[in-house]
Amino acid sequence: MLDGSGTRTTTRHVEFSEHFTTTPTVTASLGSLDVSNGHDLRVTVTATEISEHGFNLNFMTWADSQIYKITACWTAMGS
């Protein structure tokens, strides 16, 4: 997410260590961020394609933002 401009995305699949019996509610948030101080900061962290087995964790930036490192925290709640 460091090179280029415009919209850039990275997706990581998260597999639950124990599967849920129904689709859980997943909340994702920014964990840490290392960025260039010469550009504006633009970033989103979202959880998509949520199932009983896991979900996709999506990181997105756009315009001229330069991200060296980004991490997320997440919580899944359900039964």
Sequence and secondary structure as in RCSB ss.txt:
>XXXX:A:sequence
MLDGSGTRTTTRHVEFSEHFTTTPTVTASLGSLDVSNGHDLRVTVTATEISEHGFNLNFMTWADSQIYKITACWT
AMGS
>XXXX:A:secstr
  SSSS EEEEEEEE SS  SS  EEEEEEEEEEE TTS    EEEEES  SSEEEEEEEE TT  EEEEEEEEE
EE  
